[in-house]
Each structure stands twice: as C-alpha cells, then as structure tokens.
Amino acid sequence: MQISDEKKLHEGKGLMKALKISELTAGDVMQREVVVVYDSDTLQDAMNLMTQNHITGLPVVNSKSQCVGVITASDILNYEQEHSEFVTEANADMARHFNPDTQQWESVRVTTFALEEFAEVAVREVMSPDVVYVDAHTPIQEVARKMRDDKIHRVLVMNEKYQLFGIISAFDFVELFADWDQ
C-alpha cells in the first residue's frame, strides 16, 4: 500500500534550491509516496515489501489508516534470533545486518524457522509502537537533530491524528545536500 500526500506544500526541487536551508521544512523534503504495511499483515508481508522496495523499515498502519508503529529489518532479524531455539548449523545460514543501535555489523543465523514462522506472525507483535514523527512544518534542522538524538534512520511526517503524509530518511538528507547549489 502507498499513501500520497494530497496537499503538495511545495512543487519540485527547483523551489528547494531557491530556498535557504533554514527555510526548508519537513514538507519540502519528505517522500510523499510511502510504502506502508498493515498491523495485521505478517512478517513475511513486511519482509517482501522491504525487499521489493529496497528499504529497511516500514510505517505500520491500522485499519483506520492511522500510523501505529514502525517495523524495521533489524526488528525482524532480532525477533527471528530470539525465537529460533533450535538453530543448528545444518539448518541455518549466516546473514549480516547493520545494527543501528550499536552502529556495527552483526552476524545472525537465518533459519527455516523464519521462512515458516514469519508467515503466521502479525506485524503488530514485532513492530515498535514508539513512533517518532514531526509535522510537515517542522524545520529540517530540527528533523535532523531529532534523528541524531533518537539515533534513528527515518522520521515520519504526520499530524496529531497519526495520519501519515510522508517520510524522511537519512538518505533524503544525503540527496538534498548532494544536489544543493550554493
């Protein structure tokens, strides 16, 4: 599922180049086409969406389209690691993933447990219900500080009713400054 921001706050990158950094808001730089997963979907659904869209995290919405959490690839790998009691070298392969909490690459065992069990586990059981978000008018410097201080790779752009309008990832800041003309 994708949610698009109905209200375009600014049109295109041309306007962003005309603005000063201090004038840019979350609404100026957010991605408006956001891939989301429902809280009732399975971990397998979430993994498939992440793989298909080359992303490492998804906002989680409920049946009322309210954002109720976030699920990341690290959340899923950690869940698999914690719940695979019968991991042996015969039925497991090693996978590497970057743990944003420790800022290090880690090796984890990926087992047939994950492939079978993930088809039955609901996203709501593994997601983080602590949603870090800003509104569309938040200055991007404040967004960057929030991401740094909370040690997160993405921040959601929502209103107080948990309606999702967009997302800003760390890569969005890279793109913004890589194309910035001074």
Helices and strands as residue ranges (DSSP letters): E 2-3, H 12-18, G 21-23, H 26-29, E 34-35, E 37-38, H 43-53, E 57-61, E 67-72, H 73-83, G 89-91, E 92-99, E 104-111, H 112-117, G 123-125, E 133-134, H 140-150, E 154-158, E 164-169, H 170-178
